[in-house]
Amino acid sequence: MTTVSAPVLVLCSVLSVQTGQAIGKYLFDTVSPATVVALRLGMAAGLLLLVHRPTIPRRWPELRTVLGFGTAIAGMNLIYPALGYLPLGMATTLQLLGPITLALVTSRRPLDLALAATAGVGVWLFHIPAGADYPVVGILFALASGVSMAAYLLLSKRAGTGTTNAAPLALALAWAALLTLPFGIVDSGTALLSPRVLLIGAVVAVLSAAVPYSLELAALRKLPPRTVGVLQTLEPASAGLAGMVVLNEHLHALQWLGISCVSAAAATTVVRTPKHPQDPPRHPLSASPTENWRLSNTRRCQ
């Protein structure tokens, strides 16, 4: 993968995940959000396990990273319960406060702060015209998903650096599926096995889980988490388009202005990506426990 293609992978991931989420919300008339999450993660995990056939880590540092990575993925899926209370665009906007905050906290240069702030203004403008009160529980679900997204960016950087395949991702998705599957079964029972639900669930799994997670994991081998976080602020634009096409949700002028701010920040980030980055460091999962602690702490602010 070239340096130029790394941001493109993130942008393709953004388009894919929002289209999948819009299709997932379409299923809410038939099954619960928890069931959509169970289908999404379960099918995506099954696909990646079949393709990569990973072995379960025997060392605790490796297993701990996989479990943390999978738990963050499961937490990101709180966006689906949020969609039961909020429009797709608003839920996505609140979720993106996580990576935007990560970009601000980990920034080392004034321009990085300006880019993150521009993206933040765009996110804020995205829902000014709504003028409606939304349930607090939906807002909390979306914010919790955003916190999990920030953790996902940091943990996927550790899981992906130095690897040649998506084996850690496959194991992490399997763990996330195990965490969420019981809730889907309890909520929907036999409706989970409906051919229509399974078919649409498979589409959601591919578009919003298997494809974007794989693309982001590849991109994070070349890009720092803060850069990916700013690029992911294009998700309001992607969510707006997906909501308009799939869910018949339309945008106001100020919302498109917000999208323009976000797009400008993302485009500038892509242009500023170094042409010849340093070779990625050795995979922290292969280090000794002491070295692994040192590497994780030195990378914590990247």
Short mmCIF file of the C-alpha atoms (twelve columns), coordinates in Angstrom:
data_MODEL
# 
_entry.id   MODEL 
# 
loop_
_atom_site.group_PDB 
_atom_site.id 
_atom_site.type_symbol 
_atom_site.label_atom_id 
_atom_site.label_alt_id 
_atom_site.label_comp_id 
_atom_site.label_asym_id 
_atom_site.label_seq_id 
_atom_site.Cartn_x 
_atom_site.Cartn_y 
_atom_site.Cartn_z 
_atom_site.pdbx_PDB_model_num 
ATOM 1   C CA . MET A 1   0.000   0.000   0.000  1 
ATOM 2   C CA . THR A 2   1.417   3.371   -0.965 1 
ATOM 3   C CA . THR A 3   1.316   6.461   1.178  1 
ATOM 4   C CA . VAL A 4   -1.156  8.140   -1.194 1 
ATOM 5   C CA . SER A 5   -3.578  5.229   -0.999 1 
ATOM 6   C CA . ALA A 6   -3.782  5.206   2.810  1 
ATOM 7   C CA . PRO A 7   -6.156  8.217   3.083  1 
ATOM 8   C CA . VAL A 8   -8.173  6.821   0.172  1 
ATOM 9   C CA . LEU A 9   -8.697  3.608   2.138  1 
ATOM 10  C CA . VAL A 10  -10.130 5.618   5.038  1 
ATOM 11  C CA . LEU A 11  -12.468 7.557   2.736  1 
ATOM 12  C CA . CYS A 12  -13.743 4.324   1.161  1 
ATOM 13  C CA . SER A 13  -14.278 2.977   4.664  1 
ATOM 14  C CA . VAL A 14  -16.345 6.057   5.570  1 
ATOM 15  C CA . LEU A 15  -18.644 5.623   2.574  1 
ATOM 16  C CA . SER A 16  -19.048 1.918   3.199  1 
ATOM 17  C CA . VAL A 17  -19.835 2.117   6.914  1 
ATOM 18  C CA . GLN A 18  -22.486 4.833   6.568  1 
ATOM 19  C CA . THR A 19  -24.261 3.034   3.749  1 
ATOM 20  C CA . GLY A 20  -24.286 -0.097  5.881  1 
ATOM 21  C CA . GLN A 21  -25.617 1.791   8.895  1 
ATOM 22  C CA . ALA A 22  -28.446 3.288   6.864  1 
ATOM 23  C CA . ILE A 23  -29.409 -0.175  5.654  1 
ATOM 24  C CA . GLY A 24  -29.168 -1.425  9.244  1 
ATOM 25  C CA . LYS A 25  -31.578 1.255   10.447 1 
ATOM 26  C CA . TYR A 26  -33.952 0.141   7.689  1 
ATOM 27  C CA . LEU A 27  -34.176 -3.208  9.527  1 
ATOM 28  C CA . PHE A 28  -35.456 -1.632  12.763 1 
ATOM 29  C CA . ASP A 29  -39.057 -2.147  11.673 1 
ATOM 30  C CA . THR A 30  -38.449 -5.908  11.795 1 
ATOM 31  C CA . VAL A 31  -35.864 -6.533  14.523 1 
ATOM 32  C CA . SER A 32  -34.266 -4.581  17.371 1 
ATOM 33  C CA . PRO A 33  -31.042 -2.557  17.083 1 
ATOM 34  C CA . ALA A 34  -29.319 -5.165  19.286 1 
ATOM 35  C CA . THR A 35  -30.208 -7.834  16.735 1 
ATOM 36  C CA . VAL A 36  -28.807 -5.742  13.890 1 
ATOM 37  C CA . VAL A 37  -25.558 -5.404  15.850 1 
ATOM 38  C CA . ALA A 38  -25.446 -9.158  16.499 1 
ATOM 39  C CA . LEU A 39  -25.982 -9.919  12.815 1 
ATOM 40  C CA . ARG A 40  -23.476 -7.304  11.710 1 
ATOM 41  C CA . LEU A 41  -20.665 -8.449  13.978 1 
ATOM 42  C CA . GLY A 42  -21.444 -12.152 13.865 1 
ATOM 43  C CA . MET A 43  -21.450 -12.368 10.067 1 
ATOM 44  C CA . ALA A 44  -18.428 -10.091 9.674  1 
ATOM 45  C CA . ALA A 45  -16.497 -12.148 12.222 1 
ATOM 46  C CA . GLY A 46  -17.453 -15.394 10.521 1 
ATOM 47  C CA . LEU A 47  -16.281 -14.062 7.157  1 
ATOM 48  C CA . LEU A 48  -12.914 -12.852 8.429  1 
ATOM 49  C CA . LEU A 49  -12.318 -15.998 10.489 1 
ATOM 50  C CA . LEU A 50  -12.973 -18.096 7.396  1 
ATOM 51  C CA . VAL A 51  -10.617 -16.012 5.253  1 
ATOM 52  C CA . HIS A 52  -7.720  -15.566 7.704  1 
ATOM 53  C CA . ARG A 53  -8.092  -18.627 9.987  1 
ATOM 54  C CA . PRO A 54  -6.183  -16.984 12.851 1 
ATOM 55  C CA . THR A 55  -4.849  -18.829 15.867 1 
ATOM 56  C CA . ILE A 56  -5.802  -17.711 19.364 1 
ATOM 57  C CA . PRO A 57  -2.887  -15.809 20.955 1 
ATOM 58  C CA . ARG A 58  -1.056  -17.749 23.647 1 
ATOM 59  C CA . ARG A 59  0.706   -14.790 25.226 1 
ATOM 60  C CA . TRP A 60  -1.233  -12.462 27.493 1 
ATOM 61  C CA . PRO A 61  -0.069  -9.165  25.884 1 
ATOM 62  C CA . GLU A 62  -1.358  -10.368 22.495 1 
ATOM 63  C CA . LEU A 63  -4.615  -11.663 23.933 1 
ATOM 64  C CA . ARG A 64  -5.130  -8.494  25.945 1 
ATOM 65  C CA . THR A 65  -4.791  -6.334  22.823 1 
ATOM 66  C CA . VAL A 66  -7.243  -8.499  20.885 1 
ATOM 67  C CA . LEU A 67  -9.775  -8.412  23.741 1 
ATOM 68  C CA . GLY A 68  -9.422  -4.648  24.123 1 
ATOM 69  C CA . PHE A 69  -9.692  -4.153  20.376 1 
ATOM 70  C CA . GLY A 70  -12.829 -6.309  20.219 1 
ATOM 71  C CA . THR A 71  -14.412 -4.580  23.207 1 
ATOM 72  C CA . ALA A 72  -13.861 -1.200  21.521 1 
ATOM 73  C CA . ILE A 73  -15.512 -2.521  18.346 1 
ATOM 74  C CA . ALA A 74  -18.490 -3.751  20.372 1 
ATOM 75  C CA . GLY A 75  -18.709 -0.330  22.045 1 
ATOM 76  C CA . MET A 76  -18.710 1.460   18.691 1 
ATOM 77  C CA . ASN A 77  -21.843 -0.499  17.825 1 
ATOM 78  C CA . LEU A 78  -23.754 1.439   20.456 1 
ATOM 79  C CA . ILE A 79  -24.432 3.720   17.489 1 
ATOM 80  C CA . TYR A 80  -27.204 1.294   16.517 1 
ATOM 81  C CA . PRO A 81  -29.223 1.670   19.739 1 
ATOM 82  C CA . ALA A 82  -28.661 5.424   19.306 1 
ATOM 83  C CA . LEU A 83  -30.246 5.216   15.856 1 
ATOM 84  C CA . GLY A 84  -33.409 3.962   17.526 1 
ATOM 85  C CA . TYR A 85  -33.777 7.438   19.059 1 
ATOM 86  C CA . LEU A 86  -31.851 9.788   16.737 1 
ATOM 87  C CA . PRO A 87  -31.601 10.506  13.000 1 
ATOM 88  C CA . LEU A 88  -28.627 8.908   11.254 1 
ATOM 89  C CA . GLY A 89  -26.844 12.228  10.719 1 
ATOM 90  C CA . MET A 90  -27.173 13.382  14.314 1 
ATOM 91  C CA . ALA A 91  -26.069 10.054  15.781 1 
ATOM 92  C CA . THR A 92  -23.032 9.992   13.501 1 
ATOM 93  C CA . THR A 93  -22.214 13.600  14.378 1 
ATOM 94  C CA . LEU A 94  -22.205 12.861  18.112 1 
ATOM 95  C CA . GLN A 95  -20.194 9.687   17.570 1 
ATOM 96  C CA . LEU A 96  -17.486 11.622  15.749 1 
ATOM 97  C CA . LEU A 97  -16.844 13.800  18.793 1 
ATOM 98  C CA . GLY A 98  -14.676 10.867  19.948 1 
ATOM 99  C CA . PRO A 99  -12.103 10.904  17.126 1 
ATOM 100 C CA . ILE A 100 -12.243 14.711  16.905 1 
ATOM 101 C CA . THR A 101 -11.352 14.908  20.601 1 
ATOM 102 C CA . LEU A 102 -8.559  12.387  19.980 1 
ATOM 103 C CA . ALA A 103 -7.203  14.605  17.194 1 
ATOM 104 C CA . LEU A 104 -7.236  17.639  19.502 1 
ATOM 105 C CA . VAL A 105 -5.687  15.889  22.494 1 
ATOM 106 C CA . THR A 106 -2.892  14.191  20.514 1 
ATOM 107 C CA . SER A 107 -2.023  17.137  18.279 1 
ATOM 108 C CA . ARG A 108 1.518   18.497  18.295 1 
ATOM 109 C CA . ARG A 109 1.217   21.252  15.638 1 
ATOM 110 C CA . PRO A 110 -1.034  24.340  15.414 1 
ATOM 111 C CA . LEU A 111 -2.296  23.335  11.956 1 
ATOM 112 C CA . ASP A 112 -3.475  19.973  13.308 1 
ATOM 113 C CA . LEU A 113 -5.495  21.828  15.921 1 
ATOM 114 C CA . ALA A 114 -6.912  24.133  13.242 1 
ATOM 115 C CA . LEU A 115 -7.931  21.169  11.082 1 
ATOM 116 C CA . ALA A 116 -9.596  19.394  13.991 1 
ATOM 117 C CA . ALA A 117 -11.347 22.627  15.017 1 
ATOM 118 C CA . THR A 118 -12.594 23.184  11.464 1 
ATOM 119 C CA . ALA A 119 -13.963 19.671  11.384 1 
ATOM 120 C CA . GLY A 120 -15.563 20.234  14.780 1 
ATOM 121 C CA . VAL A 121 -17.304 23.396  13.551 1 
ATOM 122 C CA . GLY A 122 -18.568 21.446  10.581 1 
ATOM 123 C CA . VAL A 123 -19.965 18.742  12.828 1 
ATOM 124 C CA . TRP A 124 -21.642 21.415  14.977 1 
ATOM 125 C CA . LEU A 125 -23.230 23.105  11.946 1 
ATOM 126 C CA . PHE A 126 -24.498 19.783  10.661 1 
ATOM 127 C CA . HIS A 127 -27.488 19.684  12.981 1 
ATOM 128 C CA . ILE A 128 -28.248 23.302  13.885 1 
ATOM 129 C CA . PRO A 129 -31.403 23.386  11.711 1 
ATOM 130 C CA . ALA A 130 -32.969 20.360  13.371 1 
ATOM 131 C CA . GLY A 131 -34.450 22.385  16.215 1 
ATOM 132 C CA . ALA A 132 -35.878 19.349  17.970 1 
ATOM 133 C CA . ASP A 133 -35.497 17.727  21.355 1 
ATOM 134 C CA . TYR A 134 -34.070 14.223  21.321 1 
ATOM 135 C CA . PRO A 135 -34.085 11.570  24.068 1 
ATOM 136 C CA . VAL A 136 -31.089 11.758  26.397 1 
ATOM 137 C CA . VAL A 137 -30.635 7.993   26.202 1 
ATOM 138 C CA . GLY A 138 -30.027 8.209   22.451 1 
ATOM 139 C CA . ILE A 139 -27.477 10.983  22.926 1 
ATOM 140 C CA . LEU A 140 -25.667 8.958   25.606 1 
ATOM 141 C CA . PHE A 141 -25.527 5.891   23.373 1 
ATOM 142 C CA . ALA A 142 -24.013 7.973   20.547 1 
ATOM 143 C CA . LEU A 143 -21.441 9.617   22.843 1 
ATOM 144 C CA . ALA A 144 -20.442 6.235   24.297 1 
ATOM 145 C CA . SER A 145 -19.971 5.002   20.756 1 
ATOM 146 C CA . GLY A 146 -17.691 7.987   20.110 1 
ATOM 147 C CA . VAL A 147 -15.519 7.177   23.128 1 
ATOM 148 C CA . SER A 148 -15.249 3.609   21.861 1 
ATOM 149 C CA . MET A 149 -14.288 4.888   18.400 1 
ATOM 150 C CA . ALA A 150 -11.362 6.844   19.862 1 
ATOM 151 C CA . ALA A 151 -10.237 3.729   21.744 1 
ATOM 152 C CA . TYR A 152 -10.640 1.693   18.550 1 
ATOM 153 C CA . LEU A 153 -8.305  4.030   16.647 1 
ATOM 154 C CA . LEU A 154 -5.572  3.691   19.254 1 
ATOM 155 C CA . LEU A 155 -5.952  -0.064  19.741 1 
ATOM 156 C CA . SER A 156 -6.188  -0.844  16.022 1 
ATOM 157 C CA . LYS A 157 -2.930  1.054   15.519 1 
ATOM 158 C CA . ARG A 158 -1.282  -1.336  17.975 1 
ATOM 159 C CA . ALA A 159 -2.979  -4.402  16.533 1 
ATOM 160 C CA . GLY A 160 -2.200  -3.523  12.916 1 
ATOM 161 C CA . THR A 161 1.369   -2.208  12.984 1 
ATOM 162 C CA . GLY A 162 3.810   -4.788  11.674 1 
ATOM 163 C CA . THR A 163 1.216   -7.390  10.694 1 
ATOM 164 C CA . THR A 164 0.757   -8.741  7.173  1 
ATOM 165 C CA . ASN A 165 -2.883  -9.846  7.495  1 
ATOM 166 C CA . ALA A 166 -6.085  -9.109  9.383  1 
ATOM 167 C CA . ALA A 167 -5.801  -11.974 11.856 1 
ATOM 168 C CA . PRO A 168 -5.976  -9.683  14.929 1 
ATOM 169 C CA . LEU A 169 -9.026  -7.984  13.428 1 
ATOM 170 C CA . ALA A 170 -10.743 -11.336 12.818 1 
ATOM 171 C CA . LEU A 171 -10.189 -12.384 16.431 1 
ATOM 172 C CA . ALA A 172 -11.306 -8.977  17.733 1 
ATOM 173 C CA . LEU A 173 -14.510 -9.113  15.687 1 
ATOM 174 C CA . ALA A 174 -15.173 -12.620 16.995 1 
ATOM 175 C CA . TRP A 175 -14.855 -11.337 20.568 1 
ATOM 176 C CA . ALA A 176 -17.125 -8.367  19.794 1 
ATOM 177 C CA . ALA A 177 -19.688 -10.761 18.313 1 
ATOM 178 C CA . LEU A 178 -19.590 -12.936 21.437 1 
ATOM 179 C CA . LEU A 179 -20.238 -9.844  23.574 1 
ATOM 180 C CA . THR A 180 -23.259 -8.715  21.557 1 
ATOM 181 C CA . LEU A 181 -24.875 -11.928 20.295 1 
ATOM 182 C CA . PRO A 182 -26.749 -12.739 23.537 1 
ATOM 183 C CA . PHE A 183 -28.537 -9.366  23.428 1 
ATOM 184 C CA . GLY A 184 -29.656 -9.943  19.844 1 
ATOM 185 C CA . ILE A 185 -30.990 -13.406 20.643 1 
ATOM 186 C CA . VAL A 186 -32.905 -12.205 23.696 1 
ATOM 187 C CA . ASP A 187 -34.426 -9.237  21.851 1 
ATOM 188 C CA . SER A 188 -35.573 -10.942 18.655 1 
ATOM 189 C CA . GLY A 189 -35.597 -14.700 19.194 1 
ATOM 190 C CA . THR A 190 -36.544 -16.648 16.046 1 
ATOM 191 C CA . ALA A 191 -36.923 -13.434 14.007 1 
ATOM 192 C CA . LEU A 192 -33.148 -13.455 13.908 1 
ATOM 193 C CA . LEU A 193 -33.325 -16.464 11.541 1 
ATOM 194 C CA . SER A 194 -35.761 -14.921 9.035  1 
ATOM 195 C CA . PRO A 195 -34.297 -15.197 5.493  1 
ATOM 196 C CA . ARG A 196 -34.982 -11.505 4.830  1 
ATOM 197 C CA . VAL A 197 -33.331 -10.455 8.075  1 
ATOM 198 C CA . LEU A 198 -30.334 -12.703 7.455  1 
ATOM 199 C CA . LEU A 199 -29.899 -11.411 3.899  1 
ATOM 200 C CA . ILE A 200 -30.068 -7.737  4.853  1 
ATOM 201 C CA . GLY A 201 -27.916 -8.466  7.914  1 
ATOM 202 C CA . ALA A 202 -25.270 -9.960  5.638  1 
ATOM 203 C CA . VAL A 203 -25.245 -6.801  3.512  1 
ATOM 204 C CA . VAL A 204 -24.934 -4.668  6.657  1 
ATOM 205 C CA . ALA A 205 -22.104 -6.879  7.942  1 
ATOM 206 C CA . VAL A 206 -20.102 -6.565  4.740  1 
ATOM 207 C CA . LEU A 207 -20.651 -2.834  4.178  1 
ATOM 208 C CA . SER A 208 -20.442 -1.547  7.739  1 
ATOM 209 C CA . ALA A 209 -18.042 -3.987  9.407  1 
ATOM 210 C CA . ALA A 210 -15.904 -6.355  7.338  1 
ATOM 211 C CA . VAL A 211 -14.994 -3.879  4.575  1 
ATOM 212 C CA . PRO A 212 -14.433 -0.668  6.597  1 
ATOM 213 C CA . TYR A 213 -12.583 -2.333  9.487  1 
ATOM 214 C CA . SER A 214 -10.220 -4.047  7.059  1 
ATOM 215 C CA . LEU A 215 -9.610  -0.815  5.143  1 
ATOM 216 C CA . GLU A 216 -8.985  1.194   8.321  1 
ATOM 217 C CA . LEU A 217 -6.635  -1.435  9.731  1 
ATOM 218 C CA . ALA A 218 -4.565  -1.261  6.545  1 
ATOM 219 C CA . ALA A 219 -4.560  2.555   6.587  1 
ATOM 220 C CA . LEU A 220 -3.510  2.732   10.229 1 
ATOM 221 C CA . ARG A 221 -0.255  0.956   9.365  1 
ATOM 222 C CA . LYS A 222 0.731   4.150   7.535  1 
ATOM 223 C CA . LEU A 223 -1.281  6.929   9.196  1 
ATOM 224 C CA . PRO A 224 -1.360  8.033   12.862 1 
ATOM 225 C CA . PRO A 225 -4.687  7.775   14.735 1 
ATOM 226 C CA . ARG A 226 -5.176  11.563  14.760 1 
ATOM 227 C CA . THR A 227 -5.023  11.691  10.936 1 
ATOM 228 C CA . VAL A 228 -7.529  8.879   10.564 1 
ATOM 229 C CA . GLY A 229 -9.709  10.635  13.141 1 
ATOM 230 C CA . VAL A 230 -9.850  13.822  11.059 1 
ATOM 231 C CA . LEU A 231 -10.510 11.874  7.856  1 
ATOM 232 C CA . GLN A 232 -13.381 10.096  9.556  1 
ATOM 233 C CA . THR A 233 -15.061 13.445  10.102 1 
ATOM 234 C CA . LEU A 234 -16.263 13.012  6.527  1 
ATOM 235 C CA . GLU A 235 -18.811 10.623  7.970  1 
ATOM 236 C CA . PRO A 236 -21.505 13.345  8.379  1 
ATOM 237 C CA . ALA A 237 -21.367 13.870  4.612  1 
ATOM 238 C CA . SER A 238 -21.511 10.150  3.990  1 
ATOM 239 C CA . ALA A 239 -24.299 9.737   6.548  1 
ATOM 240 C CA . GLY A 240 -26.258 12.602  4.987  1 
ATOM 241 C CA . LEU A 241 -26.033 11.059  1.541  1 
ATOM 242 C CA . ALA A 242 -26.845 7.569   2.821  1 
ATOM 243 C CA . GLY A 243 -29.768 8.894   4.848  1 
ATOM 244 C CA . MET A 244 -31.102 10.755  1.825  1 
ATOM 245 C CA . VAL A 245 -30.814 7.775   -0.527 1 
ATOM 246 C CA . VAL A 246 -31.785 4.919   1.808  1 
ATOM 247 C CA . LEU A 247 -33.952 6.578   4.487  1 
ATOM 248 C CA . ASN A 248 -35.331 9.632   2.626  1 
ATOM 249 C CA . GLU A 249 -33.682 12.043  5.090  1 
ATOM 250 C CA . HIS A 250 -32.853 15.455  3.604  1 
ATOM 251 C CA . LEU A 251 -30.304 18.118  4.573  1 
ATOM 252 C CA . HIS A 252 -30.617 21.881  5.148  1 
ATOM 253 C CA . ALA A 253 -28.273 24.566  3.779  1 
ATOM 254 C CA . LEU A 254 -26.380 24.958  7.071  1 
ATOM 255 C CA . GLN A 255 -25.864 21.222  7.205  1 
ATOM 256 C CA . TRP A 256 -24.236 21.260  3.780  1 
ATOM 257 C CA . LEU A 257 -22.084 24.179  4.956  1 
ATOM 258 C CA . GLY A 258 -20.981 22.016  7.872  1 
ATOM 259 C CA . ILE A 259 -20.188 19.203  5.465  1 
ATOM 260 C CA . SER A 260 -18.041 21.618  3.447  1 
ATOM 261 C CA . CYS A 261 -16.033 22.499  6.575  1 
ATOM 262 C CA . VAL A 262 -15.470 18.848  7.342  1 
ATOM 263 C CA . SER A 263 -14.506 18.063  3.757  1 
ATOM 264 C CA . ALA A 264 -11.992 20.924  3.700  1 
ATOM 265 C CA . ALA A 265 -10.333 19.656  6.879  1 
ATOM 266 C CA . ALA A 266 -10.173 16.119  5.519  1 
ATOM 267 C CA . ALA A 267 -8.790  17.216  2.138  1 
ATOM 268 C CA . THR A 268 -6.054  19.269  3.815  1 
ATOM 269 C CA . THR A 269 -5.124  16.274  5.935  1 
ATOM 270 C CA . VAL A 270 -4.768  14.117  2.823  1 
ATOM 271 C CA . VAL A 271 -2.570  16.748  1.096  1 
ATOM 272 C CA . ARG A 272 -0.331  17.028  4.182  1 
ATOM 273 C CA . THR A 273 0.276   13.268  4.430  1 
ATOM 274 C CA . PRO A 274 4.083   12.782  4.211  1 
ATOM 275 C CA . LYS A 275 5.304   11.357  0.909  1 
ATOM 276 C CA . HIS A 276 8.016   9.221   2.500  1 
ATOM 277 C CA . PRO A 277 7.057   8.271   6.039  1 
ATOM 278 C CA . GLN A 278 9.420   6.375   8.266  1 
ATOM 279 C CA . ASP A 279 9.164   2.632   8.279  1 
ATOM 280 C CA . PRO A 280 6.616   1.465   10.836 1 
ATOM 281 C CA . PRO A 281 8.062   0.259   14.131 1 
ATOM 282 C CA . ARG A 282 8.210   -3.397  15.037 1 
ATOM 283 C CA . HIS A 283 4.894   -4.909  16.026 1 
ATOM 284 C CA . PRO A 284 4.445   -4.256  19.786 1 
ATOM 285 C CA . LEU A 285 2.722   -7.610  20.217 1 
ATOM 286 C CA . SER A 286 6.028   -9.364  19.547 1 
ATOM 287 C CA . ALA A 287 7.904   -7.391  22.199 1 
ATOM 288 C CA . SER A 288 8.664   -8.419  25.720 1 
ATOM 289 C CA . PRO A 289 6.192   -7.300  28.429 1 
ATOM 290 C CA . THR A 290 8.531   -4.486  29.500 1 
ATOM 291 C CA . GLU A 291 9.168   -3.323  25.932 1 
ATOM 292 C CA . ASN A 292 5.481   -3.633  25.121 1 
ATOM 293 C CA . TRP A 293 4.629   -1.313  28.045 1 
ATOM 294 C CA . ARG A 294 7.205   1.215   26.822 1 
ATOM 295 C CA . LEU A 295 5.964   1.077   23.214 1 
ATOM 296 C CA . SER A 296 2.330   1.440   24.218 1 
ATOM 297 C CA . ASN A 297 3.098   4.492   26.320 1 
ATOM 298 C CA . THR A 298 5.245   6.182   23.670 1 
ATOM 299 C CA . ARG A 299 2.520   5.617   21.080 1 
ATOM 300 C CA . ARG A 300 -0.298  6.723   23.365 1 
ATOM 301 C CA . CYS A 301 -0.093  10.321  22.070 1 
ATOM 302 C CA . GLN A 302 0.398   9.519   18.375 1 
# 
